[in-house]
Each structure stands twice: as C-alpha cells, then as structure tokens.
Amino acid sequence: MSLKLRLARAGTKKRPYYHIVVADARSPRDGRFIEKIGTYDPVLADETKRVTLLNERATHWLGVGAQPTDRVLRFLDAAGLLKREARNNPNKAKPGAKATERVEARAKAKADAEAAAAAPKEAPAEEASA
C-alpha cells in the first residue's frame, strides 16, 4: 500500500481549513484516511499558529515509508523533520511563443517606423545637393 502525508480539506466555502492526514494514495482527497496527524489553518494571521503537527507520529509514518506531498513537505521542513530541496524552473519565467511573437512584431514595427522617419530626411538633402 502506497501511503501519502497530505492535506484533506475541511471548513466552509471561502474559509479553508485542512487536516494533515496519512492516507492511501488511491483514496480521494477528502475521503478515507488512516490517521490525522495535524492541522493547517491558512486563514490565521499568526504564521506560527497556522500549522499544528504531531512530530512523533509524522516521523513514524515517514519511517514506514509514507511520502509527503509538496505542501506537507514544507511543513515538515519548517518543523525540522525532513529536508526540502529548493526547486528551480528557469523556463517558467520565460514568455510563451505568442508573447515572444508579439514582442518581435512590435520591435520590427518600431524599427520600420524609425527607418521610414529617417528616410525622408535624407532624400531631400540629396536632391538639394544635386
């Protein structure tokens, strides 16, 4: 059985509240779970009180082989139970193909406009010298 440490949503609409649970990876997000090991309340203003976690139970389930999701891994890293590696995706900041095409089209139009504006100034000067 593949185990996950993940969040199960509770609370009402626009007032999220999550339980940190140990569940079978195949069970639904808010469905059956094995054990509740903590809570996460993102609405709280005090960041130190947002996450409550039973550290000894979390270490037990990690020792059994449960895999945390990314958000739970952040909580475990803050608690000092597990190390989370920093992620880096340099391609995420790059604009898409259409945006790149628009930038190139604007640059070409600007260059053409500057060339057109500079061309009439040179043409009368040549005629005057002839």
Secondary structure by P-SEA (a helix, b strand, c coil): ccccbbbbbbccccbbbbbbcccccccccccccccccccccccccccccccccaaaaaaaaaaabbbbcaaaaaaaaaacccccccccccccccccaaaaaaaaaaaaaaaaaaaaaaaaaaaaaaaaac
